[in-house]
Amino acid sequence: MYPNMQIRTVMVDDKEVRTCSEGYIVDMDEWSDGFVRAQAEVEGLELTDEHWDVIKFLRNYFEEHRVQCEVRKMIKYYKHAWGAERGNSSYLHKIFPRGGPQKQGNRLAGLMRTKGEH
């Protein structure tokens, strides 16, 4: 799944959950809200309702389409949901400072790296 990457673990409710060295979950079936909280702590991110909204949006989109959501589609959705001031790429990158919603958001949502991501 993540060739040539070191496997790490994060403690989730007294259970070790494996991630790659970048923090992406190895087994998507092990994802939980507890994983989000534990991985956010590892990444130094204080979760807000907005983070949870994006994480749930990413998971729902993936479940419906079987692919990760493109940033432009997220922006369109959040521009409508949150208004132009917060529904833009700059704001989404501000609340997900370690790679934006496409990287950090997907990590927390328990999704795989997107195509072309290094």
N, C-alpha and C positions, 0 to 999 in steps of 0.2 A: 504494500500500500504506500509506504513512504520509504523507498529503497535508499540504502546508505545513510539513514538518519538514526541518530541515537534515540532510544526510547526512554522516556521519563515517566514519572507517575505523579499524580496529584491526589491528595486524600479527599474523598467525598463520603461523608457520613461513615467514617471508620473503614472505608474500603479504598484500596488503591485503584485508580483508573489510569490506564496507560495513555500517554500522549506522545507525539513525536517531539523532537527537540524544539520545534517552533510552537508547540502548545496545541496542535490540532489533535483531537481525540482519535484514537486508533480504531476503536469499535464504537460505531455510531449508536449501537443499541445500549451502550452504557451511559448515554447522555441523560442528564436530569437537571432540574433547577439547582440541585446541590453542586453539580459540575460547574454550572455558570458561576455560582458564588465562589467556588474554590479557584477556578481558573482566573476569574476577575481579580481575586486577591493576589495570585501569583503575578499578574500583570500590573498590579498597582492601580486598578480601576475601581472607583467607588460607584457601584451600580445605582442608577436612578430609574424612575418609571420609564423615561425615554429609552434607556438602554434595553429594558425588558420589552418594550414595545417593538423595537427594531429586531431584537433576538427572536421574538415570537413571529414577527412578520417574515423573517428569513426562513425560519423552520416551516411555516405554513406554505410559503412560496415553494420551497424545495419539495415538500410533501405533495403539492399539487402538480408541479411541473417536472420534478425529478432532476432539476438543475438549479444551481445557485442563481439568485437574482442579480441581474446586471445593475450597476450603480445608477445608470440613467433611469431605470424603472423604479428604483428606490426613491430617487429624487422626485420623480413625477408623483409617486404615491404620497410622499411626505410633504411635498409642496401643497397638495390638496388637504392632507390630514392636519398639518401643523401650521400652514401658512408659509408665505415666501421667506419670511425672516429666519425661520428654522428649517424649512424644508428645502435645503440646498446642500451641495457637496461640502462646502466649507464647514457648515454646522455639523454635518454627520461625521466629518473627519475630526472636528473639535471634540465631540463626545466619545469618539473611538480613536484616540490619538496614536495608537500603535497599529497603523495600517488601514485606518478607516473602517467603514462598515463591511467592505468586501473581504478584508483580511481579519481584523480583530472581531468584527461582528460574526463572521462565519466560524471563527475559532470558538467563540463563546456559545454559538448556536449548535455546536457539535457537528458542523459540516466540514467537508473536505476542502482542501485548498482549491481555488479556482484554476482553470486552465491557464497556462502561461505564467502563473505566479512562481516566483523564485524563492 
